[in-house]
Amino acid sequence: MDVSPALLVDRVLQTRNNQTTQDVQISVLKKVMDMQESASAALLNAVAGIFRWPVEARWARR
């Protein structure tokens, strides 16, 4: 089986470009997931604070 060196180089470069694209996509996805995790935690803390405040206020009055 004869393979042209130019074709081989072309395929290697395509594979590297595809791998680089995938690496970038994965990196962006991880960053977005971290941002979503932080936003979710902040939202949960805010909601917990809203529901906790009246309870603490009730205890303070006693």
C-alpha distance (Angstrom), angle and dihedral (degrees) to the residues before:
residue distance angle dihedral
M1 . . .
D2 3.78 . .
V3 3.77 118.3 .
S4 3.75 121.3 -170.1
P5 3.82 112.3 -123.3
A6 3.80 89.5 -137.1
L7 3.81 91.0 53.4
L8 3.80 90.6 47.6
V9 3.81 91.6 50.8
D10 3.81 90.1 46.9
R11 3.81 91.9 52.5
V12 3.81 92.4 47.2
L13 3.80 90.8 50.8
Q14 3.81 91.4 48.0
T15 3.80 90.2 51.0
R16 3.81 91.5 49.4
N17 3.81 91.7 48.1
N18 3.80 91.1 49.4
Q19 3.81 90.9 48.3
T20 3.81 91.1 49.3
T21 3.79 90.6 49.8
Q22 3.79 90.8 50.0
D23 3.81 91.3 47.8
V24 3.80 90.5 52.9
Q25 3.81 92.3 46.7
I26 3.81 91.3 50.3
S27 3.80 91.2 47.4
V28 3.80 91.7 51.2
L29 3.80 91.3 46.1
K30 3.81 91.5 52.0
K31 3.82 90.8 49.5
V32 3.80 91.7 49.7
M33 3.81 91.0 48.2
D34 3.82 90.2 51.4
M35 3.81 90.3 50.0
Q36 3.80 90.9 48.4
E37 3.80 90.7 49.3
S38 3.80 90.9 52.2
A39 3.80 92.4 46.9
S40 3.81 91.4 48.1
A41 3.79 91.7 49.9
A42 3.80 91.0 49.0
L43 3.79 90.9 49.4
L44 3.80 92.5 49.1
N45 3.80 90.9 48.3
A46 3.79 90.8 49.5
V47 3.80 92.2 49.0
A48 3.80 91.3 45.9
G49 3.80 88.7 50.7
I50 3.80 91.7 51.8
F51 3.79 92.7 51.7
R52 3.80 94.7 39.8
W53 3.81 96.4 52.3
P54 3.81 98.5 69.1
V55 3.81 91.2 47.5
E56 3.81 91.9 51.6
A57 3.80 90.2 46.0
R58 3.79 90.8 52.6
W59 3.80 91.5 51.7
A60 3.80 91.5 47.8
R61 3.80 91.7 57.4
R62 3.81 93.8 57.8
